[in-house]
């Protein structure tokens, strides 16, 4: 096949003038037909495709921790429930096995007792537990509270606490006209009022 002199000159000029690519880049020159332009395909390191995993799509509700590192007073997920550990015991390492951790814990939202046994070298799911303080604005007739957030908006999706002592303190303080700050605990998509603090008269 005989090449057109003009295209031959353009190819030679391109060969000498094209910028050099870094060693880490993958590049190739494709010539489909003499009458077509030269097509250069190059991909630099910064242009590599990145695929977002499901784990990175949103903030995780839990994080892994080795069972042997979890202590009394820490948090642990048992049967898909966020729990606070109240007792930990570790068995001695057997001849053909690992030491095992026996956890006794309480569900942080309903107080139910749960237990689990996990090899000390294995990872457990630990919930992210957050506490946020809000100012109480009002109590609705259907058992919900209205709270003032830091940015000045209101939060109206929380029910009154189920703990009798906290509920009494909240209702009595509100009836007496006190300015109350409520601590809300959140974990694994659930929220609950866990403490009431009197910050003075309204």
VENUR-V537619 format. One record per residue. N is the residue number from 1. RES is the residue in one small letter. PHI is phi in degrees with one decimal (* if undefined). D_CENTER is the distance of its C-alpha to the mean C-alpha in Angstrom with 1 decimal. Layout:
N RES PHI D_CENTER
N RES PHI D_CENTER
This chain:
1 x * 62.6
2 x -95.9 63.8
3 x -86.0 61.3
4 x -65.4 61.9
5 x -55.3 62.8
6 x -65.4 60.6
7 x -66.7 57.4
8 x -61.8 58.4
9 x -63.1 58.7
10 x -63.7 55.2
11 x -67.6 53.7
12 x -64.3 55.4
13 x -62.8 54.4
14 x -62.8 50.8
15 x -61.5 50.8
16 x -83.8 52.0
17 x -101.2 49.9
18 x -63.6 46.5
19 x -68.5 43.8
20 x -75.6 42.8
21 x -100.2 39.4
22 x -62.4 37.3
23 x -57.2 37.7
24 x -79.4 34.1
25 x -86.6 34.6
26 x -105.3 35.9
27 x -140.7 38.8
28 x -158.1 41.8
29 x -109.0 44.7
30 x -112.0 45.7
31 x -120.9 49.2
32 x -85.7 49.8
33 x -163.9 53.2
34 x -57.0 55.6
35 x -83.8 55.6
36 x -97.0 51.8
37 x -74.7 49.8
38 x -72.9 48.0
39 x -108.7 44.4
40 x -105.3 42.1
41 x -113.2 38.7
42 x -139.2 36.5
43 x -132.9 32.9
44 x -83.8 31.7
45 x -60.2 28.8
46 x -75.2 26.9
47 x -101.7 27.6
48 x -59.9 26.1
49 x -73.9 24.0
50 x -116.8 20.2
51 x -108.0 18.4
52 x -82.1 14.7
53 x -77.8 13.3
54 x -62.3 11.5
55 x -66.9 8.5
56 x -92.7 8.5
57 x -66.7 9.4
58 x -154.9 6.3
59 x -65.9 2.8
60 x -74.1 2.4
61 x -83.0 4.6
62 x -138.2 6.4
63 x -142.7 7.8
64 x -82.4 11.5
65 x -148.9 14.4
66 x -63.7 18.1
67 x -55.6 19.9
68 x -66.4 22.6
69 x -96.6 20.5
70 x -85.0 19.3
71 x -115.8 21.8
72 x -59.1 23.2
73 x 93.3 21.3
74 x -84.3 17.9
75 x -115.7 15.3
76 x -157.7 15.1
77 x -95.1 14.4
78 x -126.1 17.9
79 x 53.3 18.9
80 x 63.5 15.5
81 x -121.6 15.8
82 x -74.0 14.1
83 x -130.2 17.1
84 x -106.5 18.7
85 x -74.7 21.0
86 x -110.9 24.6
87 x -157.2 26.4
88 x -134.4 26.0
89 x -133.9 28.9
90 x -121.2 29.2
91 x -81.4 32.0
92 x -70.7 34.1
93 x -66.8 33.7
94 x -79.6 36.1
95 x -64.3 38.5
96 x -121.6 36.6
97 x -146.3 33.0
98 x -103.2 30.2
99 x -65.1 29.8
100 x -120.9 27.7
101 x -102.2 25.7
102 x -105.8 26.4
103 x -105.5 23.9
104 x -116.0 24.9
105 x -143.9 22.3
106 x -117.6 22.1
107 x -57.5 19.8
108 x -71.4 18.4
109 x -104.0 19.3
110 x -117.4 22.5
111 x 75.9 23.8
112 x -68.4 24.6
113 x -81.7 25.4
114 x -132.5 23.7
115 x -132.5 24.6
116 x -154.9 23.5
117 x -122.2 25.1
118 x -135.2 23.3
119 x -55.8 25.0
120 x -61.4 24.2
121 x -88.5 23.4
122 x -87.0 20.8
123 x -86.5 17.0
124 x -115.5 15.5
125 x -85.6 12.1
126 x -115.3 11.1
127 x -76.5 9.2
128 x -78.0 7.4
129 x -112.2 10.6
130 x -118.8 11.6
131 x -125.4 15.2
132 x -128.4 16.6
133 x -102.8 20.4
134 x -128.1 22.3
135 x -91.2 26.0
136 x -75.8 27.7
137 x -103.1 29.8
138 x -158.4 31.2
139 x -122.1 31.2
140 x -84.8 32.0
141 x -68.8 34.5
142 x -92.0 32.1
143 x 89.8 30.0
144 x -109.2 27.2
145 x -109.4 26.7
146 x -111.1 26.5
147 x -119.9 24.5
148 x -98.1 24.7
149 x -90.1 21.7
150 x -64.4 21.8
151 x -89.2 22.5
152 x 90.9 25.4
153 x -88.0 24.1
154 x -111.6 24.2
155 x -118.2 21.7
156 x -124.9 23.7
157 x -106.8 21.6
158 x -104.4 21.6
159 x -85.0 24.3
160 x -61.5 26.5
161 x -65.2 25.4
162 x -88.0 26.9
163 x -68.7 27.8
164 x -61.9 31.5
165 x -64.7 31.8
166 x -67.3 29.0
167 x -62.5 30.3
168 x -63.6 33.9
169 x -60.8 32.9
170 x -67.7 31.1
171 x -65.9 33.9
172 x -64.1 36.7
173 x -63.8 35.2
174 x -67.0 34.8
175 x -64.9 38.3
176 x -84.8 39.7
177 x 79.8 38.3
178 x -78.8 36.0
179 x -87.5 33.1
180 x -108.6 30.0
181 x -109.1 26.5
182 x -106.9 24.0
183 x -94.8 20.9
184 x -109.3 18.1
185 x -97.4 15.6
186 x -131.8 12.4
187 x -164.0 10.3
188 x 51.0 9.2
189 x 84.0 10.6
190 x -114.8 13.7
191 x -137.0 15.5
192 x -159.9 18.8
193 x -72.3 21.3
194 x -117.7 21.8
195 x -160.4 24.3
196 x -127.2 27.1
197 x -130.2 28.7
198 x -87.2 32.1
199 x -108.2 32.2
200 x 122.1 35.8
201 x -71.7 37.9
202 x -76.2 37.0
